[in-house]
Amino acid sequence: MRLPYRGPFTHGPLWGALRAHTVAGLERHDSDGTHTRVVDGPHGPALVSVLVRPADGYVEAHLTPADPDDVEALTATIRRWLDLDADPLPIDAALSRHPQLAPLVAQRPGLRRLGSVDGFETAVLTVLGQQVSLAAARTFGSRLVAGYGRPVHGGFFAFPAPQTLAALAPEQFRSTLGLTGARARTVLALAEAASNGLRLGADTDPAEFRAGLLALPGIGPWTADYLTVRVLGDPDAFTPDDLVLKRALGVKTGRKAAELAEAWRPWRAYALFHLWTDEAY
């Protein structure tokens, strides 16, 4: 399939993030830039590969769905995940009015936000990545998928369902992944809540989404804010207490970061990704 997008599209940082966060077993990132991963469809897990064709203005997607009727839903998930429905011209124009952001926008026009294919998966992987290196986070994610995922095509595994993780004994889960007891309890509490109706989909009300996460042990404001940015797709979502953001802005508190970011509304999420990308590169 050809998934068109509005240009410009500086796709390098987005694809770099996909590569850096690749969870073996769930995903694979090839040397030509093709990113392959399992995505849940209405009738079961599908295998999806995406590659940007910048000269032609589209993302090439190959889908192996569980059912042909899933193609439309999977396409919508891919577009949301890669932010392909964004209109970069008004976003870039608005952010370019601010001196700190203008050079970043000029360097990376049409920068997209990295979204999510599944709110529960993104939430669990975010918890596993708290206060550890990126390499350690990927290792924990790979162990989780290998231990509890569902086999799909070609050696790939679907991310385990909330009910699967919620049924595990805490010590067994902790030992399998090599986690601390507190981290394991947070993941299992998240799984139990999701099994019992905690809504983590892209269509969840933002206030409900954030409140539901903050009610869980081990999930604080940064995690809730970060997941709001990644999962809900709100172009104005923001993580005021993010350490990288505060360093980029030269401030010490989340309150000060939030004050400075008021001028970026309604595009604070894009400003955030510009600042994160600039720090990373």
C-alpha positions in Angstrom: 0.0 0.0 0.0 1.0 3.6 -0.6 0.2 5.9 2.3 0.6 9.5 1.2 1.5 12.4 3.5 1.7 16.2 3.2 5.2 17.5 2.8 7.6 18.5 4.0 8.5 15.4 6.0 11.9 15.2 7.8 11.5 11.5 8.5 15.1 10.7 9.7 14.4 11.5 13.4 11.2 9.5 13.4 12.8 6.5 11.8 15.8 6.9 14.1 13.4 6.7 17.1 11.9 3.5 15.7 15.3 2.0 15.3 16.5 3.0 18.7 13.5 1.6 20.5 13.2 -1.7 18.5 12.1 -4.5 20.7 13.4 -7.8 19.3 10.7 -10.3 18.7 8.0 -7.6 18.4 9.9 -5.5 15.8 12.8 -5.5 13.4 14.6 -2.5 11.8 16.5 -3.4 8.6 19.5 -1.6 7.2 17.5 -0.1 4.3 15.2 1.6 6.8 12.3 -0.9 6.6 10.6 -1.2 10.0 8.6 -4.3 10.6 6.5 -5.0 13.6 3.4 -6.7 14.9 0.2 -4.6 15.1 -3.1 -5.9 16.5 -6.0 -5.7 14.2 -9.7 -6.3 14.9 -9.4 -10.0 14.1 -5.9 -10.6 15.5 -2.3 -9.7 15.1 -0.9 -8.5 11.7 2.6 -8.1 10.5 3.3 -4.6 9.1 6.4 -3.2 7.3 6.8 0.5 6.6 9.4 2.4 4.6 9.5 6.0 3.6 9.7 6.9 -0.1 10.6 10.6 0.2 11.1 11.2 -3.5 7.5 10.0 -4.1 5.8 11.5 -1.0 4.4 8.3 0.5 5.2 5.6 3.0 5.2 2.2 1.5 3.4 -0.3 3.7 3.2 -4.1 3.5 0.4 -5.7 5.5 -0.1 -9.3 6.4 -3.5 -9.1 8.3 -5.2 -11.8 10.2 -8.3 -11.0 8.1 -8.7 -9.0 4.9 -11.3 -6.9 6.6 -8.7 -5.6 9.0 -6.8 -3.5 6.3 -8.7 -0.3 6.9 -8.3 -0.4 10.7 -4.6 -1.3 10.3 -4.0 1.6 7.9 -5.6 4.0 10.3 -3.3 2.7 13.1 -0.2 3.1 10.9 -1.2 6.7 9.9 -1.7 7.6 13.6 1.5 5.9 14.7 3.6 7.8 12.1 1.6 11.0 12.3 1.0 10.9 8.5 -2.2 13.0 8.7 -0.3 16.0 10.1 -0.3 19.3 8.0 3.2 20.5 8.7 2.9 24.0 7.1 0.8 25.7 9.7 2.6 23.9 12.5 6.0 24.9 11.2 4.8 28.5 10.6 3.5 28.8 14.1 6.6 27.4 15.8 8.9 29.4 13.6 7.7 32.6 15.3 9.5 31.6 18.5 13.3 32.3 18.5 14.3 29.1 20.3 12.3 26.9 17.9 12.8 28.7 14.6 16.3 27.3 13.9 15.1 23.8 14.8 12.1 24.0 12.5 14.3 25.3 9.7 16.7 22.4 10.2 13.9 19.7 10.3 10.8 21.0 8.5 7.8 18.7 8.8 9.1 16.9 11.8 6.5 14.3 13.0 5.5 13.1 16.4 6.1 9.4 17.2 2.7 7.9 18.1 1.7 4.4 19.3 0.1 1.4 17.8 -1.4 0.3 21.1 -1.8 2.2 24.3 -1.3 -0.7 26.7 1.9 -1.8 24.9 3.3 1.7 24.9 2.4 2.1 28.6 4.1 -1.2 29.6 7.3 -0.5 27.6 7.5 3.0 29.1 7.3 1.6 32.6 10.0 -0.9 31.8 12.2 1.9 30.5 11.9 4.1 33.6 15.3 4.9 35.2 17.3 2.4 33.0 19.3 2.7 29.8 17.6 2.4 26.5 19.5 -0.9 25.9 18.2 -2.3 29.2 14.6 -1.2 28.3 14.8 -3.0 25.0 16.1 -6.1 26.8 13.2 -6.1 29.3 10.8 -5.6 26.4 12.3 -8.5 24.4 12.1 -10.8 27.5 8.5 -9.9 28.0 7.5 -10.6 24.4 9.5 -13.9 24.3 8.1 -15.1 27.6 4.4 -14.1 27.2 3.8 -13.0 23.6 1.7 -14.8 21.0 3.6 -16.3 18.0 2.8 -14.6 14.7 4.6 -14.9 11.3 8.3 -15.2 10.7 9.4 -15.5 14.3 7.6 -12.4 15.5 5.4 -12.3 18.6 2.4 -10.2 19.4 2.6 -8.1 22.6 0.9 -10.0 25.4 -2.7 -9.0 26.2 -3.4 -7.3 29.6 -5.3 -10.5 30.8 -2.2 -12.6 30.1 0.1 -10.4 32.3 -2.6 -9.8 35.0 -2.8 -13.6 35.6 0.9 -14.0 36.3 2.4 -14.5 39.7 4.5 -11.4 40.6 7.6 -13.3 41.5 7.5 -15.4 38.3 7.1 -12.2 36.2 9.8 -10.4 38.1 12.3 -13.3 37.7 11.5 -13.8 34.0 12.3 -10.2 33.1 14.9 -9.5 35.7 13.0 -6.6 37.1 13.0 -5.0 40.5 10.0 -6.0 42.6 8.5 -2.4 42.4 8.8 -2.3 38.6 7.2 -5.7 38.3 4.3 -4.7 40.6 3.7 -1.5 38.5 3.5 -3.5 35.2 1.1 -6.1 36.7 -1.1 -3.4 38.3 -1.3 -1.7 34.9 -2.2 -5.0 33.3 -4.9 -5.7 35.9 -6.4 -2.2 35.5 -6.4 -2.6 31.7 -8.1 -6.0 32.1 -10.8 -4.4 34.3 -11.6 -1.5 32.0 -8.9 1.1 32.2 -9.1 2.8 28.8 -5.7 3.3 27.1 -6.9 3.8 23.5 -6.2 6.8 21.3 -9.9 7.9 21.7 -9.8 8.1 25.5 -10.7 11.4 27.1 -7.3 13.0 28.1 -8.4 13.7 31.7 -9.7 10.2 32.2 -6.6 8.8 30.6 -4.2 10.7 32.9 -6.2 10.1 36.0 -6.4 6.4 35.4 -2.7 6.1 35.0 -1.9 8.3 38.0 -4.1 6.0 40.2 -1.7 3.1 39.6 1.3 2.5 41.9 4.6 3.5 40.4 3.2 5.8 37.7 3.9 9.5 38.3 3.1 12.7 36.4 6.0 12.4 33.9 4.9 8.9 32.8 1.3 10.0 32.5 2.2 13.1 30.5 4.6 11.2 28.2 1.9 8.6 27.5 -0.6 11.3 26.8 1.9 12.7 24.1 2.5 9.3 22.6 -0.8 7.5 22.8 -3.5 10.2 22.4 -2.0 12.1 19.5 -3.0 15.5 21.0 -0.8 18.0 19.1 -0.8 20.2 22.2 0.1 17.4 24.7 3.2 18.3 26.8 5.6 16.9 29.4 6.6 19.9 31.5 8.7 18.0 34.0 10.8 16.2 31.4 14.5 16.4 32.2 15.7 16.7 28.6 13.1 19.4 28.0 14.1 21.4 31.1 17.8 21.1 30.1 17.0 22.3 26.5 15.1 25.3 27.9 17.6 26.1 30.5 15.1 25.9 33.4 15.0 24.0 36.6 11.3 23.4 37.2 8.4 22.0 35.3 6.4 25.0 36.2 8.8 27.3 34.4 8.9 25.0 31.4 5.1 25.0 31.2 5.1 28.8 31.4 7.5 29.1 28.5 5.6 26.6 26.5 2.3 28.5 26.7 3.4 30.5 23.7 3.7 27.3 21.6 0.0 26.4 21.9 -1.7 24.6 20.2 1.5 22.8 18.9 3.4 22.0 22.1 3.8 18.3 21.3 5.6 19.3 18.1 7.8 21.8 19.9 8.6 19.0 22.4 9.7 16.6 19.6 11.8 19.4 18.1 13.6 20.0 21.4 14.0 16.3 22.1 15.4 15.7 18.6 17.8 18.6 18.9 19.2 17.2 22.2 19.5 13.7 20.7 21.4 14.9 17.7 
